[in-house]
């Protein structure tokens, strides 16, 4: 499984991708994040799905760019990547399905190209169609998305700072990591400031953030203890009454 998260706030973009690859009982570390950076051209691509499909689509897209393809808006690059995914589907879908594998690739593409009025974030499906993330949905997760969503829903909006986005994003990843054994460190982080045309990448190992994980666990326990308990009294009074009644019957 995979955990890839991208967050769009007014200040810029924040993205996090885990690196764990699980195949049967074997686990390896492989990068799930591809960055293409040049003048007035900043784009990152993260994927969830079959590794072979991902690698082939990325290679085809990179070759397209190296051969001179240029895009002035990010949605055009997204269309081009979608075409490469369809190309891989035409080549590999049938033999993969005959072998018992589902053709599967979900992609997050973010960045800003020279004629984009702002930074953009897109979710691309295996069929090659896409949706753009807007103010009503400031983040998207692909892969193992369930455990990490609640904290983001409660804490982030498009007015959040990039620092808040990274902090919340890491805690979202950590919640997912604690809930499953196929998402883990290292994690790759991408930061992009609006209109900068300069993507920054950074990798965090487990040892770098263990103290944050421990602090978060302690603060969650402390918050649980601080929650008032008066609202529970009617339920426990009913429980005790039922218990007393059962004891009398037993006598």
C-alpha positions as CSV (number, residue, x, y, z in Angstrom):
1,X,0.0,0.0,0.0
2,X,1.0,3.6,-0.3
3,X,0.5,6.9,1.5
4,X,0.8,10.0,-0.7
5,X,-0.6,13.3,0.5
6,X,-0.7,16.7,-1.2
7,X,-2.0,19.9,0.4
8,X,-2.8,23.2,-1.4
9,X,-2.9,26.4,0.7
10,X,-2.7,30.0,-0.4
11,X,1.0,30.1,0.4
12,X,1.9,27.1,-1.7
13,X,2.0,23.3,-1.9
14,X,3.1,20.6,0.6
15,X,3.4,17.0,-0.4
16,X,4.4,13.9,1.6
17,X,5.1,10.4,0.1
18,X,6.1,7.3,2.0
19,X,8.7,5.0,0.4
20,X,7.7,1.5,1.5
21,X,7.1,-1.1,-1.2
22,X,5.6,-4.4,-0.1
23,X,5.7,-7.5,-2.2
24,X,4.5,-10.6,-0.4
25,X,6.6,-10.8,2.7
26,X,9.4,-8.6,1.2
27,X,9.6,-4.9,1.9
28,X,11.9,-2.4,0.2
29,X,12.4,1.3,0.0
30,X,11.7,3.0,-3.3
31,X,10.9,6.6,-4.2
32,X,7.3,7.3,-5.1
33,X,7.9,11.0,-6.0
34,X,9.1,12.4,-9.3
35,X,10.1,16.0,-9.7
36,X,10.6,17.9,-12.9
37,X,12.2,21.3,-12.3
38,X,13.5,23.9,-14.8
39,X,12.9,27.6,-15.6
40,X,9.3,28.6,-15.0
41,X,8.4,24.9,-14.8
42,X,7.9,23.2,-11.4
43,X,6.0,19.9,-11.3
44,X,5.9,16.9,-9.0
45,X,4.2,13.6,-9.5
46,X,3.2,11.0,-6.9
47,X,1.5,7.7,-7.6
48,X,-0.3,4.8,-5.9
49,X,-0.8,1.5,-7.6
50,X,1.2,-1.1,-9.5
51,X,4.9,-0.2,-9.4
52,X,5.5,-1.5,-13.0
53,X,2.7,0.7,-14.3
54,X,4.1,3.7,-12.4
55,X,7.6,3.3,-13.6
56,X,6.6,2.8,-17.2
57,X,4.3,5.9,-17.2
58,X,7.0,8.0,-15.6
59,X,9.6,6.9,-18.1
60,X,7.3,7.7,-21.0
61,X,6.5,11.1,-19.7
62,X,10.1,11.9,-18.9
63,X,11.1,10.9,-22.4
64,X,8.3,13.1,-23.8
65,X,9.8,16.1,-22.0
66,X,13.4,15.3,-22.9
67,X,12.4,15.1,-26.6
68,X,11.1,18.7,-26.4
69,X,7.5,18.7,-25.3
70,X,6.7,21.9,-23.5
71,X,3.7,22.9,-21.4
72,X,2.7,26.4,-20.4
73,X,0.0,25.3,-18.0
74,X,-0.1,22.5,-15.6
75,X,-3.3,20.9,-16.8
76,X,-1.7,20.4,-20.2
77,X,1.1,18.4,-18.5
78,X,-1.5,16.4,-16.6
79,X,-3.2,15.6,-19.9
80,X,0.1,14.5,-21.3
81,X,0.8,12.2,-18.3
82,X,-2.7,10.8,-18.6
83,X,-2.0,9.9,-22.2
84,X,1.1,8.0,-21.1
85,X,-1.0,6.1,-18.5
86,X,-3.5,5.2,-21.3
87,X,-0.5,4.1,-23.4
88,X,0.7,1.8,-20.7
89,X,-2.9,0.5,-20.3
90,X,-3.1,-0.4,-24.0
91,X,0.3,-2.2,-23.7
92,X,0.0,-4.0,-20.3
93,X,-3.6,-4.1,-19.0
94,X,-4.6,-7.4,-20.7
95,X,-1.5,-9.4,-19.8
96,X,-1.6,-8.0,-16.2
97,X,-5.2,-9.0,-15.8
98,X,-4.5,-12.4,-17.2
99,X,-1.8,-12.8,-14.6
100,X,-4.3,-11.8,-11.8
101,X,-3.3,-8.2,-11.4
102,X,-5.6,-5.2,-11.7
103,X,-4.4,-2.3,-13.8
104,X,-4.2,0.3,-11.2
105,X,-2.5,3.7,-11.0
106,X,-3.8,6.8,-9.2
107,X,-1.7,10.0,-9.5
108,X,-1.3,13.3,-7.7
109,X,0.3,16.0,-9.9
110,X,1.1,19.4,-8.5
111,X,3.2,22.5,-9.2
112,X,3.1,25.6,-11.4
113,X,4.0,26.3,-15.0
114,X,4.8,29.7,-16.6
115,X,1.2,30.7,-17.6
116,X,-0.5,29.3,-14.5
117,X,-1.9,32.2,-12.4
118,X,-1.2,30.2,-9.3
119,X,0.0,26.8,-8.0
120,X,-2.2,23.9,-8.9
121,X,-3.1,20.4,-7.7
122,X,-4.7,17.6,-9.7
123,X,-5.9,14.0,-9.0
124,X,-5.5,11.8,-12.1
125,X,-7.3,8.4,-12.3
126,X,-6.1,5.2,-14.0
127,X,-8.4,6.0,-17.0
128,X,-6.5,9.2,-17.7
129,X,-9.3,11.6,-16.5
130,X,-8.7,14.1,-13.7
131,X,-10.1,16.6,-11.3
132,X,-8.5,19.8,-9.9
133,X,-8.4,20.4,-6.2
134,X,-9.8,23.7,-5.2
135,X,-10.5,25.7,-2.0
136,X,-13.3,23.4,-1.0
137,X,-10.9,20.4,-0.9
138,X,-7.4,21.6,0.1
139,X,-5.9,18.1,0.3
140,X,-5.9,14.8,-1.4
141,X,-4.6,11.4,-0.2
142,X,-4.0,8.4,-2.4
143,X,-3.2,4.9,-1.2
144,X,-4.1,4.2,2.4
145,X,-6.3,7.2,3.0
146,X,-8.6,6.3,5.8
147,X,-6.6,6.7,9.1
148,X,-5.0,10.0,8.1
149,X,-8.0,12.0,7.0
150,X,-9.7,13.0,10.3
151,X,-6.8,15.2,11.6
152,X,-6.6,17.0,8.2
153,X,-10.3,17.5,8.1
154,X,-10.3,19.0,11.6
155,X,-7.2,21.2,11.3
156,X,-6.5,22.3,7.8
157,X,-8.1,24.7,5.3
158,X,-6.8,26.8,2.4
159,X,-5.9,29.6,4.8
160,X,-3.5,27.4,6.8
161,X,0.2,28.1,6.5
162,X,2.7,25.8,4.8
163,X,4.2,25.0,8.2
164,X,0.8,24.0,9.6
165,X,0.2,21.9,6.5
166,X,3.4,20.0,6.9
167,X,2.8,19.5,10.6
168,X,-0.7,18.3,10.0
169,X,0.4,16.2,7.1
170,X,3.1,14.4,9.1
171,X,0.6,13.6,11.9
172,X,-1.7,12.3,9.2
173,X,1.0,10.1,7.9
174,X,2.0,9.0,11.4
175,X,-1.7,8.0,12.2
176,X,-1.7,5.9,9.0
177,X,1.7,4.3,9.8
178,X,0.4,3.3,13.3
179,X,-2.7,1.7,11.7
180,X,-1.1,-0.4,9.0
181,X,2.2,-2.3,8.4
182,X,2.6,-1.3,4.8
183,X,3.1,2.4,5.2
184,X,6.4,3.5,6.8
185,X,9.5,5.7,6.8
186,X,11.4,7.2,5.1
187,X,9.1,9.9,3.9
188,X,9.8,12.3,1.1
189,X,8.6,15.9,1.5
190,X,8.0,18.5,-1.2
191,X,7.6,22.2,-0.5
192,X,6.6,24.8,-3.1
193,X,6.0,28.5,-2.5
194,X,3.5,30.1,-4.9
195,X,5.1,31.8,-7.9
196,X,8.6,30.8,-6.9
197,X,9.1,28.1,-9.6
198,X,11.4,26.3,-7.1
199,X,10.5,23.0,-5.6
200,X,12.3,21.8,-2.5
201,X,12.7,18.1,-1.6
202,X,13.6,16.7,1.8
203,X,13.7,13.1,3.1
204,X,12.9,12.3,6.8
205,X,14.1,9.1,8.4
206,X,12.3,7.5,11.3
207,X,15.0,8.7,13.8
208,X,14.4,12.3,12.7
209,X,10.8,12.4,13.8
210,X,10.5,9.8,16.6
211,X,10.3,12.5,19.2
212,X,7.4,14.2,17.4
213,X,5.6,10.8,17.3
214,X,6.1,10.3,21.0
215,X,5.0,13.9,21.8
216,X,1.8,13.5,19.7
217,X,1.0,10.2,21.5
218,X,1.4,11.8,24.9
219,X,-0.7,14.9,24.0
220,X,-3.5,12.7,22.6
221,X,-3.6,10.8,25.9
222,X,-3.6,14.0,27.9
223,X,-6.4,15.5,25.8
224,X,-8.4,12.3,26.3
225,X,-8.1,12.7,30.1
226,X,-9.1,16.4,29.9
227,X,-12.4,15.6,28.1
228,X,-15.3,16.2,30.6
229,X,-17.2,13.1,31.8
230,X,-20.5,14.4,33.0
231,X,-22.2,13.6,29.7
232,X,-21.4,9.9,30.4
233,X,-23.2,9.7,33.7
234,X,-26.7,8.8,32.4
235,X,-25.3,5.8,30.5
236,X,-23.2,4.6,33.4
237,X,-26.2,5.1,35.8
238,X,-28.2,2.8,33.5
239,X,-25.4,0.3,33.4
240,X,-25.2,0.2,37.2
241,X,-29.0,-0.1,37.5
242,X,-28.9,-3.0,35.1
243,X,-26.1,-4.6,37.1
244,X,-27.9,-4.3,40.4
245,X,-31.1,-5.8,38.9
246,X,-29.1,-8.8,37.5
247,X,-27.5,-9.4,40.9
248,X,-30.9,-9.5,42.6
249,X,-32.1,-12.0,40.0
250,X,-29.0,-14.2,40.6
251,X,-29.8,-14.2,44.3
